[in-house]
């Protein structure tokens, strides 16, 4: 069976997008997901995103990591919005449902601004910060980020967390409201060029630990530039928005 697909990327985070409103894609087939995401034997992607119908929202987004596990993805969510616009499900604004709940978003040309979940608990440790921003994130300040061994240290820290583990973000401050980020992603089990939930966790962690007082944070990543804004009151982070590019790359058909 041939299924049409579209390839999108958001700051280098790349995804295979599938219109699954007809429910043709075998989402229980982990082997198929692994093959599609494989960069040598498949299309190649950090994950697969399915767009499906929903009775209460404009659409439902289902995200699968490259290993077949399901979670939420911030840059994937922004690309899902761009794809939904291409499918004419939405115009310039939307309210959709995903793994971690409902999200609103708006589009301005190739820039998508996506509301993330509220963050009510940020755990500050001796040398790191942990926060759940749609998935689990470890945040750690380092020096010389360009040469830092992200894969080796990321893999070690990722597996030090129990149960589902954690994504790992290494951060270097550039100025009062700018932080460069490199991320090791669980589910991909490697460094990715960007991570939306990751930079969201970084922005909140830097504010929580008073490294910055700003509530509009610029976050250069390996694949481009992202921005996170939020409100904070009594340690609770609300109106959290992730903003950045979401761009179409190519389309085709794949045999499943």
C-alpha positions in Angstrom: 0.0 0.0 0.0 1.4 3.4 -1.0 0.8 6.3 1.3 1.5 9.9 0.4 3.8 11.8 2.8 5.2 15.3 3.2 8.5 16.2 4.8 8.6 19.3 7.0 11.4 20.8 9.2 11.4 23.3 12.1 14.8 24.7 12.8 16.3 21.5 11.5 14.0 19.2 13.5 12.6 17.1 10.6 9.4 15.1 10.4 7.5 12.9 8.0 3.9 14.2 7.9 1.0 12.0 7.0 -2.7 13.0 6.4 -4.3 10.1 8.3 -7.8 11.3 8.4 -8.8 8.2 6.5 -6.9 6.1 9.1 -4.8 4.2 6.5 -1.5 4.5 8.3 -0.7 1.4 10.5 0.4 3.4 13.6 0.6 0.3 15.7 3.4 -1.0 13.3 6.5 0.1 15.1 8.7 -1.6 12.5 7.2 0.6 9.8 7.8 3.7 11.8 11.5 2.8 12.5 12.0 2.1 8.8 10.5 5.4 7.6 12.6 7.4 10.1 15.8 5.6 9.2 18.2 7.9 7.4 19.9 5.2 5.4 17.0 2.8 4.5 13.9 5.1 4.8 12.9 8.7 4.3 14.8 9.9 7.3 13.3 11.9 10.1 13.4 12.7 13.8 9.8 11.5 14.0 6.5 10.8 12.2 3.4 13.1 12.6 -0.1 11.9 11.8 -3.0 14.4 11.3 -6.4 13.0 12.2 -9.9 14.2 12.7 -11.2 15.2 16.1 -14.8 16.0 17.2 -13.8 18.8 19.6 -10.7 20.3 18.0 -9.6 21.4 14.5 -7.5 18.2 14.3 -5.6 15.7 16.3 -1.8 15.4 16.1 -0.1 12.1 16.8 3.6 12.2 17.2 5.9 9.1 17.1 9.6 9.3 17.9 12.1 7.6 15.5 12.0 4.6 17.8 8.2 4.3 17.7 7.5 5.8 21.1 4.7 8.3 21.4 5.0 11.8 23.0 4.6 15.5 22.3 7.0 17.5 20.1 7.1 21.3 20.1 8.7 21.8 16.7 6.6 18.9 15.4 3.5 20.7 16.7 4.5 23.8 14.8 5.1 21.7 11.6 1.7 20.0 12.2 0.1 23.4 12.1 1.8 24.3 8.9 0.8 21.0 7.4 -2.8 21.4 8.5 -2.9 24.8 6.8 -1.6 23.1 3.6 -4.4 20.5 3.9 -6.9 23.4 4.3 -8.0 22.1 7.6 -7.2 25.5 9.1 -6.4 29.0 7.9 -4.1 31.2 10.1 -5.2 30.1 13.6 -6.0 26.8 15.2 -6.9 24.9 18.3 -5.7 21.2 18.1 -5.3 18.3 20.5 -2.0 16.3 21.0 -0.4 13.9 23.4 -0.2 16.4 26.2 -3.6 18.1 25.7 -4.9 21.1 23.7 -2.8 23.7 22.0 -3.6 27.0 20.2 -1.3 28.3 17.4 -1.1 30.9 14.7 0.8 31.2 11.5 2.6 34.3 10.0 4.2 33.3 6.7 6.6 30.5 7.6 6.7 31.3 11.3 4.4 29.4 13.6 3.8 30.4 17.2 2.5 27.5 19.4 1.2 27.6 22.9 2.8 25.0 25.1 1.4 23.5 28.3 1.6 25.4 31.6 4.6 24.4 33.7 3.7 24.2 37.4 6.7 22.3 38.7 10.4 23.1 38.0 12.9 21.0 40.0 16.1 22.8 40.7 19.0 20.4 41.4 22.6 21.2 42.4 23.9 21.3 38.8 20.8 21.0 36.7 17.1 21.7 36.3 14.3 19.3 35.4 11.0 20.3 33.9 8.1 18.6 32.0 7.1 20.7 29.0 5.2 18.1 27.1 7.9 15.6 27.7 10.7 15.2 30.2 13.7 17.6 30.1 17.1 17.9 31.9 18.7 21.3 31.6 22.4 21.9 32.3 24.7 24.9 31.8 28.1 24.1 30.3 31.1 25.9 28.9 32.4 25.6 25.3 29.1 24.3 24.0 30.4 24.0 20.4 32.9 21.3 21.4 31.0 19.8 24.3 30.5 15.9 24.0 26.7 16.2 23.6 26.1 12.6 22.5 28.3 10.9 25.1 27.1 13.0 28.1 23.6 13.2 26.8 23.3 9.4 26.5 24.7 9.0 30.0 22.3 11.5 31.7 19.3 10.3 29.6 19.7 6.8 31.0 20.3 8.0 34.6 16.6 9.0 34.8 14.1 6.2 35.7 11.2 4.9 33.7 11.0 6.8 30.4 14.2 8.7 30.9 14.7 12.3 29.9 15.8 14.5 27.0 19.0 16.3 27.9 19.7 20.0 27.0 23.2 21.6 27.3 23.1 25.3 27.5 25.6 28.2 27.2 24.5 31.8 27.9 25.2 34.4 25.2 23.7 37.5 26.8 20.9 38.5 29.2 18.1 36.9 27.2 19.9 34.6 24.7 21.0 31.0 25.4 22.5 28.6 22.9 21.2 25.0 23.2 22.2 21.6 22.0 19.9 18.7 22.8 20.2 14.9 23.1 16.7 13.5 22.4 15.4 10.3 23.9 13.4 8.3 21.3 15.8 9.5 18.6 18.8 8.5 20.9 21.0 11.1 19.4 21.6 14.9 19.1 19.0 16.6 17.0 19.4 20.0 15.3 16.6 21.5 17.5 14.1 20.5 20.1 11.0 22.7 20.8 10.1 21.2 24.2 13.8 21.4 25.0 14.3 25.1 24.4 11.0 25.7 26.3 12.5 23.9 29.3 15.7 25.8 28.9 13.9 29.2 28.9 11.9 28.4 32.0 14.9 26.9 33.8 17.1 30.0 33.1 14.3 32.2 34.5 13.6 29.9 37.5 17.2 29.9 38.6 17.4 33.7 38.1 20.1 33.5 35.5 17.8 35.8 33.5 14.9 38.0 34.5 13.6 38.2 30.9 10.3 36.5 29.8 11.2 36.6 26.1 14.1 34.3 25.5 16.1 33.8 22.3 17.4 30.3 21.8 19.8 29.7 18.9 20.0 25.9 18.1 22.1 23.9 15.6 19.4 24.2 13.0 18.3 27.8 13.4 16.7 30.2 15.9 13.7 29.7 18.2 12.1 32.0 20.7 10.1 31.3 23.9 7.9 33.7 25.8 5.9 33.2 29.0 4.3 34.7 32.0 5.4 33.8 35.5 3.4 34.1 38.7 4.2 32.4 42.0 6.5 29.9 40.3 3.9 28.9 37.7 4.7 29.4 34.1 1.7 30.2 31.8 1.0 31.6 28.4 4.1 29.7 27.2 4.7 30.2 23.5 7.3 28.5 21.2 7.9 30.5 18.0 10.0 29.7 15.0 10.1 28.5 11.4 8.1 25.5 10.0 8.9 24.8 6.4 7.9 22.3 3.7 10.8 20.3 2.3 9.5 17.8 -0.2 6.7 15.2 -0.7 6.4 11.7 -2.1 4.8 8.3 -1.7 6.1 5.4 0.5 5.2 1.7 0.3 4.0 0.4 3.7 
